Structure formats: structure tokens, C-alpha cells
Amino acid sequence: MAFTLRQLQFFVAAAEAGSVSGAARALSISQSSVTEAIRALEDDLGVILFDRQARGLLITHKGSAFLRHARQILADVATARTAFRDEAETASGRLSLGVTSLVAGYVLSDILSRFRRAFPRVELNVIEDSGDYLQHLLIGGELDVAVLLTSSVRDRMALQVETLLVSPYRLWLPLGHPLAQQEAIALEELAGQPLIQLMVDEIEESTRRLTEALPVKPEVAFRTRSVEAVRSLVATGAGLAILPSLVYRPWSLEGDRIEIRDVSGDLPSVQVGLAWRRGAPLSGPALNFIRSAQSNVPNR
């Protein structure tokens, strides 16, 4: 029997939550429904998608590979639901879109691919730059819409802002690290640990504020603007990282496993969404892009 979309949805939720209970809470269903769906999916595929452990689910290498396909299938189904809308056949024009570097790599691709399939006749002009500069372009009327970290938007009087997703900070660790034995880790336990710091958007400032509150500061072992570099450094044991779930992937480019754990305490979160000039009339392409983004928010 072929797998179902429902099984794919449950599998993706379990992979993102890291546990059956977390997936059940996110989907508002019973844990047994998640367990049965994953078992049926594994039987159909003939592979083990998760290693079952006392503290939750550990996605396997094959499971991680299938996760990309599952997300794409669900995205294609969402796109298919809008394939025959009349406005998609006639909508045309130009859309000037701004995006920050972090959002470009982890959020925009999903939103943009669905928009382009639904509105193929719209001419797109996409600019990647800092959040501050994109806000300047929006206020000046040089951009229609921006996809950015809404938590860092300053001028709320001039800009209309809508948050699409909220991504909490979590701790990244190499496989086998002593702290990985815990489900949740107190912020104070990071004192003295080597830290890999990402220097992108507001991530650097948020991490700095977190570590300043510790009596013993973590040692910043490496600073980088590359998320892939953070992944590789953490996976090989060079240090730990505190980053939003938004950018987490369980494997480095070299194929090494990266663990992720909750950190107890008052941690910030990253808010990602849309911004456009308040009070200005929206063009058809801009309005369609906003509606498309609102209905196709990725879970991170």
C-alpha cells in the first residue's frame, strides 16, 4: 500500500519535533496516531526512518534524505491546490522583493517557489541585503515587500509587519557530547564551553546578550557568517552553538550528525515574516505574494 499525505505530515512533524510526543502536540492528535503512521511509512519504504531512544527520536541518514522528499511532496500538493485559480492565469506585472541573507537560505525558497508556480507571469526582482537597508528601501517605495526578521523591524509607524513563523533558539551539540544526555540544558551549564558564533542578522547580538548573563562566559572559539561552517564545526566537536531552530539540519555537509537540545531559561526567539510600507496601495503581484506567503508558512 502506497504511503499517504497524512503519513508524510506526521513524519515531518516528528522529524522537526524530535519526538512522538512533540509531534502529537504540534498536530493536536494522539501519540499512537503518530507512532502508527511512522511505522506504516517505514514498512512501505522498507527503511528505518528513526532510531527510537529513551529521550526521543533520532532521525537516521536515510530518514534525513527522505525528509527532503516529504517536504517537497507536501509543498507540491499545497501548490496544486491553487493551480486552477482564475487569477493565477491572468496575473502579471512586476514584484520588487527584498530579503535578508538568513531568510533567503531557509525561508524564501519555499515561499518563492510556490508563488512562482501559482503566478508564473509575474516578473520578479529580488534584492538581498541587511534588514536595516531593506527597511529603508521599503519606506522609500523602492521595494514592494520584504521577507525578513520581523523581530528587528524598528519603524513600526512607517511599515506594516506580519510575522509568519517564530523560531526558538536551541543548543547544537556534536554526537556523543555529555550535555546531549539531557533533554533540556540550563543556560548556566554552558559556562566555559567553547562556542561557535554566527555573525548574521540579529543572531550575533542575541547570542551576545545570552552569554553576558552567565557568571562564567563561554569561550567564543570561532566566529563566522556561514551556517554551513557552524554545522561542520559543531559536528566535529570544535564547539557548541545557540541558534534558531529555523536553520537546524541534523547533518553537516561531511555527513556528521548534529544533536539539538532545548535550553531552559529566558531565551529569545527569531520572528520571520513580511513587511511593506504602511498606507501605500499594494500592487496585484505584491498582494498575491503576501497571500501566498500567508497560506504557505513553513514549520520551523
Contacts in CASP RR format, 6 or more apart in sequence:
PFRMAT RR
TARGET T0000
AUTHOR 0000-0000-0000
METHOD contacts of the structure
MODEL  1
MAFTLRQLQFFVAAAEAGSVSGAARALSISQSSVTEAIRALEDDLGVILF
DRQARGLLITHKGSAFLRHARQILADVATARTAFRDEAETASGRLSLGVT
SLVAGYVLSDILSRFRRAFPRVELNVIEDSGDYLQHLLIGGELDVAVLLT
SSVRDRMALQVETLLVSPYRLWLPLGHPLAQQEAIALEELAGQPLIQLMV
DEIEESTRRLTEALPVKPEVAFRTRSVEAVRSLVATGAGLAILPSLVYRP
WSLEGDRIEIRDVSGDLPSVQVGLAWRRGAPLSGPALNFIRSAQSNVPNR
1 40 0 8 1.000
1 44 0 8 1.000
2 44 0 8 1.000
3 40 0 8 1.000
3 41 0 8 1.000
3 44 0 8 1.000
3 45 0 8 1.000
5 73 0 8 1.000
5 74 0 8 1.000
5 77 0 8 1.000
6 37 0 8 1.000
7 37 0 8 1.000
7 38 0 8 1.000
7 40 0 8 1.000
7 41 0 8 1.000
7 44 0 8 1.000
8 41 0 8 1.000
8 70 0 8 1.000
8 73 0 8 1.000
8 74 0 8 1.000
9 27 0 8 1.000
9 74 0 8 1.000
10 23 0 8 1.000
10 27 0 8 1.000
10 29 0 8 1.000
10 33 0 8 1.000
10 34 0 8 1.000
10 37 0 8 1.000
10 38 0 8 1.000
10 41 0 8 1.000
11 37 0 8 1.000
11 38 0 8 1.000
11 41 0 8 1.000
11 49 0 8 1.000
11 66 0 8 1.000
11 67 0 8 1.000
11 70 0 8 1.000
12 67 0 8 1.000
12 70 0 8 1.000
12 71 0 8 1.000
12 74 0 8 1.000
12 299 0 8 1.000
13 22 0 8 1.000
13 23 0 8 1.000
13 26 0 8 1.000
13 27 0 8 1.000
13 34 0 8 1.000
13 299 0 8 1.000
14 20 0 8 1.000
14 22 0 8 1.000
14 23 0 8 1.000
14 34 0 8 1.000
14 38 0 8 1.000
14 50 0 8 1.000
14 57 0 8 1.000
15 50 0 8 1.000
15 57 0 8 1.000
15 59 0 8 1.000
15 63 0 8 1.000
15 64 0 8 1.000
15 67 0 8 1.000
16 23 0 8 1.000
16 26 0 8 1.000
16 245 0 8 1.000
16 299 0 8 1.000
16 300 0 8 1.000
17 23 0 8 1.000
17 25 0 8 1.000
17 26 0 8 1.000
18 56 0 8 1.000
18 57 0 8 1.000
18 59 0 8 1.000
19 55 0 8 1.000
19 56 0 8 1.000
19 57 0 8 1.000
20 31 0 8 1.000
20 34 0 8 1.000
20 35 0 8 1.000
20 38 0 8 1.000
20 56 0 8 1.000
20 57 0 8 1.000
21 31 0 8 1.000
23 34 0 8 1.000
24 30 0 8 1.000
24 31 0 8 1.000
24 33 0 8 1.000
24 34 0 8 1.000
26 299 0 8 1.000
27 34 0 8 1.000
38 49 0 8 1.000
38 50 0 8 1.000
41 49 0 8 1.000
42 48 0 8 1.000
42 49 0 8 1.000
45 66 0 8 1.000
47 60 0 8 1.000
47 62 0 8 1.000
47 63 0 8 1.000
47 66 0 8 1.000
48 60 0 8 1.000
48 62 0 8 1.000
48 63 0 8 1.000
49 59 0 8 1.000
49 60 0 8 1.000
49 62 0 8 1.000
49 63 0 8 1.000
49 66 0 8 1.000
50 57 0 8 1.000
50 58 0 8 1.000
50 59 0 8 1.000
50 60 0 8 1.000
50 63 0 8 1.000
51 57 0 8 1.000
51 58 0 8 1.000
51 59 0 8 1.000
51 60 0 8 1.000
55 181 0 8 1.000
55 183 0 8 1.000
59 67 0 8 1.000
59 250 0 8 1.000
61 251 0 8 1.000
61 255 0 8 1.000
64 249 0 8 1.000
64 250 0 8 1.000
64 251 0 8 1.000
75 110 0 8 1.000
75 113 0 8 1.000
75 114 0 8 1.000
75 296 0 8 1.000
78 114 0 8 1.000
78 295 0 8 1.000
78 296 0 8 1.000
79 113 0 8 1.000
79 114 0 8 1.000
79 117 0 8 1.000
79 118 0 8 1.000
82 88 0 8 1.000
82 118 0 8 1.000
82 292 0 8 1.000
83 117 0 8 1.000
83 118 0 8 1.000
85 118 0 8 1.000
87 288 0 8 1.000
88 118 0 8 1.000
88 119 0 8 1.000
90 121 0 8 1.000
91 119 0 8 1.000
91 121 0 8 1.000
91 122 0 8 1.000
91 284 0 8 1.000
91 285 0 8 1.000
91 288 0 8 1.000
92 121 0 8 1.000
92 122 0 8 1.000
92 123 0 8 1.000
92 285 0 8 1.000
93 121 0 8 1.000
93 122 0 8 1.000
93 123 0 8 1.000
93 283 0 8 1.000
93 284 0 8 1.000
93 285 0 8 1.000
94 122 0 8 1.000
94 123 0 8 1.000
94 124 0 8 1.000
94 125 0 8 1.000
94 283 0 8 1.000
94 285 0 8 1.000
95 122 0 8 1.000
95 123 0 8 1.000
95 124 0 8 1.000
95 125 0 8 1.000
95 144 0 8 1.000
95 145 0 8 1.000
95 283 0 8 1.000
95 285 0 8 1.000
95 286 0 8 1.000
95 289 0 8 1.000
96 125 0 8 1.000
96 127 0 8 1.000
96 142 0 8 1.000
96 143 0 8 1.000
96 144 0 8 1.000
96 145 0 8 1.000
97 124 0 8 1.000
97 125 0 8 1.000
97 126 0 8 1.000
97 127 0 8 1.000
97 143 0 8 1.000
97 144 0 8 1.000
97 145 0 8 1.000
97 146 0 8 1.000
97 147 0 8 1.000
97 289 0 8 1.000
98 126 0 8 1.000
98 127 0 8 1.000
98 128 0 8 1.000
98 129 0 8 1.000
98 134 0 8 1.000
98 137 0 8 1.000
98 143 0 8 1.000
98 145 0 8 1.000
98 146 0 8 1.000
98 147 0 8 1.000
98 148 0 8 1.000
99 108 0 8 1.000
99 126 0 8 1.000
99 127 0 8 1.000
99 128 0 8 1.000
99 134 0 8 1.000
99 146 0 8 1.000
99 147 0 8 1.000
99 148 0 8 1.000
100 128 0 8 1.000
100 129 0 8 1.000
100 130 0 8 1.000
100 131 0 8 1.000
100 134 0 8 1.000
100 146 0 8 1.000
100 147 0 8 1.000
100 148 0 8 1.000
100 149 0 8 1.000
100 201 0 8 1.000
101 128 0 8 1.000
101 200 0 8 1.000
101 201 0 8 1.000
101 225 0 8 1.000
102 149 0 8 1.000
102 200 0 8 1.000
102 201 0 8 1.000
102 203 0 8 1.000
102 227 0 8 1.000
102 246 0 8 1.000
102 247 0 8 1.000
103 147 0 8 1.000
103 148 0 8 1.000
103 149 0 8 1.000
103 201 0 8 1.000
103 272 0 8 1.000
103 273 0 8 1.000
104 128 0 8 1.000
106 246 0 8 1.000
106 247 0 8 1.000
106 300 0 8 1.000
107 147 0 8 1.000
107 164 0 8 1.000
107 165 0 8 1.000
107 246 0 8 1.000
107 272 0 8 1.000
107 273 0 8 1.000
107 298 0 8 1.000
107 300 0 8 1.000
108 147 0 8 1.000
110 296 0 8 1.000
110 298 0 8 1.000
111 147 0 8 1.000
111 292 0 8 1.000
111 293 0 8 1.000
111 296 0 8 1.000
111 298 0 8 1.000
112 124 0 8 1.000
112 126 0 8 1.000
114 292 0 8 1.000
114 296 0 8 1.000
115 122 0 8 1.000
115 288 0 8 1.000
115 289 0 8 1.000
115 292 0 8 1.000
115 293 0 8 1.000
116 122 0 8 1.000
116 124 0 8 1.000
118 288 0 8 1.000
118 292 0 8 1.000
119 285 0 8 1.000
119 288 0 8 1.000
119 289 0 8 1.000
119 292 0 8 1.000
122 285 0 8 1.000
122 288 0 8 1.000
127 134 0 8 1.000
127 137 0 8 1.000
127 143 0 8 1.000
129 137 0 8 1.000
130 201 0 8 1.000
131 146 0 8 1.000
131 148 0 8 1.000
131 149 0 8 1.000
131 152 0 8 1.000
131 201 0 8 1.000
132 154 0 8 1.000
134 143 0 8 1.000
134 146 0 8 1.000
134 148 0 8 1.000
134 275 0 8 1.000
135 146 0 8 1.000
135 153 0 8 1.000
135 154 0 8 1.000
135 155 0 8 1.000
135 159 0 8 1.000
135 275 0 8 1.000
137 143 0 8 1.000
137 146 0 8 1.000
138 145 0 8 1.000
138 146 0 8 1.000
138 158 0 8 1.000
138 159 0 8 1.000
138 275 0 8 1.000
138 276 0 8 1.000
138 277 0 8 1.000
139 155 0 8 1.000
139 158 0 8 1.000
139 159 0 8 1.000
139 277 0 8 1.000
140 277 0 8 1.000
141 277 0 8 1.000
141 280 0 8 1.000
144 276 0 8 1.000
144 282 0 8 1.000
144 283 0 8 1.000
144 285 0 8 1.000
144 286 0 8 1.000
144 289 0 8 1.000
145 274 0 8 1.000
145 275 0 8 1.000
145 276 0 8 1.000
145 286 0 8 1.000
145 289 0 8 1.000
145 290 0 8 1.000
146 274 0 8 1.000
146 275 0 8 1.000
146 276 0 8 1.000
147 272 0 8 1.000
147 273 0 8 1.000
147 274 0 8 1.000
147 293 0 8 1.000
148 272 0 8 1.000
148 273 0 8 1.000
148 275 0 8 1.000
149 201 0 8 1.000
149 202 0 8 1.000
149 270 0 8 1.000
149 271 0 8 1.000
149 272 0 8 1.000
149 273 0 8 1.000
150 161 0 8 1.000
150 162 0 8 1.000
150 163 0 8 1.000
150 271 0 8 1.000
150 272 0 8 1.000
150 273 0 8 1.000
150 274 0 8 1.000
150 275 0 8 1.000
151 163 0 8 1.000
151 202 0 8 1.000
151 268 0 8 1.000
151 269 0 8 1.000
151 270 0 8 1.000
151 271 0 8 1.000
152 201 0 8 1.000
152 202 0 8 1.000
153 159 0 8 1.000
153 161 0 8 1.000
153 275 0 8 1.000
157 278 0 8 1.000
158 277 0 8 1.000
158 278 0 8 1.000
159 275 0 8 1.000
159 276 0 8 1.000
159 277 0 8 1.000
159 278 0 8 1.000
160 275 0 8 1.000
160 276 0 8 1.000
160 277 0 8 1.000
160 278 0 8 1.000
160 279 0 8 1.000
161 273 0 8 1.000
161 274 0 8 1.000
161 275 0 8 1.000
162 273 0 8 1.000
162 274 0 8 1.000
162 275 0 8 1.000
162 290 0 8 1.000
162 294 0 8 1.000
163 271 0 8 1.000
163 272 0 8 1.000
163 273 0 8 1.000
164 272 0 8 1.000
164 273 0 8 1.000
164 274 0 8 1.000
164 293 0 8 1.000
164 294 0 8 1.000
164 297 0 8 1.000
165 246 0 8 1.000
165 271 0 8 1.000
165 272 0 8 1.000
165 273 0 8 1.000
165 297 0 8 1.000
165 298 0 8 1.000
165 299 0 8 1.000
165 300 0 8 1.000
166 269 0 8 1.000
166 270 0 8 1.000
166 271 0 8 1.000
166 272 0 8 1.000
167 244 0 8 1.000
167 245 0 8 1.000
167 246 0 8 1.000
167 269 0 8 1.000
167 270 0 8 1.000
167 271 0 8 1.000
167 272 0 8 1.000
167 300 0 8 1.000
168 244 0 8 1.000
168 245 0 8 1.000
168 267 0 8 1.000
168 269 0 8 1.000
169 206 0 8 1.000
169 210 0 8 1.000
169 242 0 8 1.000
169 243 0 8 1.000
169 244 0 8 1.000
169 245 0 8 1.000
169 263 0 8 1.000
169 267 0 8 1.000
169 268 0 8 1.000
169 269 0 8 1.000
169 270 0 8 1.000
170 242 0 8 1.000
170 243 0 8 1.000
170 244 0 8 1.000
170 245 0 8 1.000
170 248 0 8 1.000
170 260 0 8 1.000
170 261 0 8 1.000
170 262 0 8 1.000
170 263 0 8 1.000
171 179 0 8 1.000
171 185 0 8 1.000
171 190 0 8 1.000
171 240 0 8 1.000
171 241 0 8 1.000
171 242 0 8 1.000
171 260 0 8 1.000
171 261 0 8 1.000
171 262 0 8 1.000
171 263 0 8 1.000
172 230 0 8 1.000
172 231 0 8 1.000
172 234 0 8 1.000
172 240 0 8 1.000
172 241 0 8 1.000
172 242 0 8 1.000
172 243 0 8 1.000
172 248 0 8 1.000
172 258 0 8 1.000
172 259 0 8 1.000
172 260 0 8 1.000
173 179 0 8 1.000
173 180 0 8 1.000
173 234 0 8 1.000
173 240 0 8 1.000
173 258 0 8 1.000
173 259 0 8 1.000
173 260 0 8 1.000
173 261 0 8 1.000
174 234 0 8 1.000
174 235 0 8 1.000
174 236 0 8 1.000
174 237 0 8 1.000
174 239 0 8 1.000
174 256 0 8 1.000
174 257 0 8 1.000
174 258 0 8 1.000
174 259 0 8 1.000
175 235 0 8 1.000
175 256 0 8 1.000
175 257 0 8 1.000
175 258 0 8 1.000
175 259 0 8 1.000
176 259 0 8 1.000
177 237 0 8 1.000
177 240 0 8 1.000
177 259 0 8 1.000
179 185 0 8 1.000
179 189 0 8 1.000
179 240 0 8 1.000
179 261 0 8 1.000
180 259 0 8 1.000
180 261 0 8 1.000
182 261 0 8 1.000
183 261 0 8 1.000
183 262 0 8 1.000
184 261 0 8 1.000
184 262 0 8 1.000
184 263 0 8 1.000
184 264 0 8 1.000
185 261 0 8 1.000
185 262 0 8 1.000
185 263 0 8 1.000
185 264 0 8 1.000
186 263 0 8 1.000
186 264 0 8 1.000
186 265 0 8 1.000
187 210 0 8 1.000
187 213 0 8 1.000
187 214 0 8 1.000
187 263 0 8 1.000
187 264 0 8 1.000
187 265 0 8 1.000
187 267 0 8 1.000
188 214 0 8 1.000
188 215 0 8 1.000
190 211 0 8 1.000
190 214 0 8 1.000
190 218 0 8 1.000
190 240 0 8 1.000
190 242 0 8 1.000
190 263 0 8 1.000
191 214 0 8 1.000
191 215 0 8 1.000
191 216 0 8 1.000
191 217 0 8 1.000
191 218 0 8 1.000
192 216 0 8 1.000
192 217 0 8 1.000
192 218 0 8 1.000
192 219 0 8 1.000
193 218 0 8 1.000
193 219 0 8 1.000
193 239 0 8 1.000
193 240 0 8 1.000
194 218 0 8 1.000
194 219 0 8 1.000
194 220 0 8 1.000
194 221 0 8 1.000
194 238 0 8 1.000
194 239 0 8 1.000
194 240 0 8 1.000
195 207 0 8 1.000
195 211 0 8 1.000
195 218 0 8 1.000
195 219 0 8 1.000
195 220 0 8 1.000
195 221 0 8 1.000
195 239 0 8 1.000
195 240 0 8 1.000
195 241 0 8 1.000
195 242 0 8 1.000
196 221 0 8 1.000
196 222 0 8 1.000
196 224 0 8 1.000
196 230 0 8 1.000
196 233 0 8 1.000
196 234 0 8 1.000
196 238 0 8 1.000
196 239 0 8 1.000
196 240 0 8 1.000
196 241 0 8 1.000
197 204 0 8 1.000
197 207 0 8 1.000
197 220 0 8 1.000
197 222 0 8 1.000
197 223 0 8 1.000
197 224 0 8 1.000
197 241 0 8 1.000
198 204 0 8 1.000
198 207 0 8 1.000
198 224 0 8 1.000
198 225 0 8 1.000
198 227 0 8 1.000
198 230 0 8 1.000
198 241 0 8 1.000
198 243 0 8 1.000
199 223 0 8 1.000
199 224 0 8 1.000
199 225 0 8 1.000
200 225 0 8 1.000
200 227 0 8 1.000
202 270 0 8 1.000
203 243 0 8 1.000
203 244 0 8 1.000
203 270 0 8 1.000
206 268 0 8 1.000
206 270 0 8 1.000
207 242 0 8 1.000
209 268 0 8 1.000
210 242 0 8 1.000
210 267 0 8 1.000
210 268 0 8 1.000
211 217 0 8 1.000
211 218 0 8 1.000
218 240 0 8 1.000
221 233 0 8 1.000
221 238 0 8 1.000
221 239 0 8 1.000
222 229 0 8 1.000
222 233 0 8 1.000
222 238 0 8 1.000
222 239 0 8 1.000
224 230 0 8 1.000
224 233 0 8 1.000
227 243 0 8 1.000
227 247 0 8 1.000
228 252 0 8 1.000
228 253 0 8 1.000
230 241 0 8 1.000
230 243 0 8 1.000
231 249 0 8 1.000
231 251 0 8 1.000
231 252 0 8 1.000
231 253 0 8 1.000
231 258 0 8 1.000
232 252 0 8 1.000
232 253 0 8 1.000
232 254 0 8 1.000
232 256 0 8 1.000
233 239 0 8 1.000
233 241 0 8 1.000
234 240 0 8 1.000
234 241 0 8 1.000
234 252 0 8 1.000
234 258 0 8 1.000
235 251 0 8 1.000
235 252 0 8 1.000
235 254 0 8 1.000
235 255 0 8 1.000
235 256 0 8 1.000
235 257 0 8 1.000
235 258 0 8 1.000
236 252 0 8 1.000
236 254 0 8 1.000
236 256 0 8 1.000
242 263 0 8 1.000
242 267 0 8 1.000
244 269 0 8 1.000
244 270 0 8 1.000
244 300 0 8 1.000
245 260 0 8 1.000
245 300 0 8 1.000
246 270 0 8 1.000
246 272 0 8 1.000
246 300 0 8 1.000
248 258 0 8 1.000
248 260 0 8 1.000
249 258 0 8 1.000
250 257 0 8 1.000
250 258 0 8 1.000
250 260 0 8 1.000
251 257 0 8 1.000
251 258 0 8 1.000
252 258 0 8 1.000
272 300 0 8 1.000
273 293 0 8 1.000
274 290 0 8 1.000
274 293 0 8 1.000
276 282 0 8 1.000
276 286 0 8 1.000
276 290 0 8 1.000
282 290 0 8 1.000
END
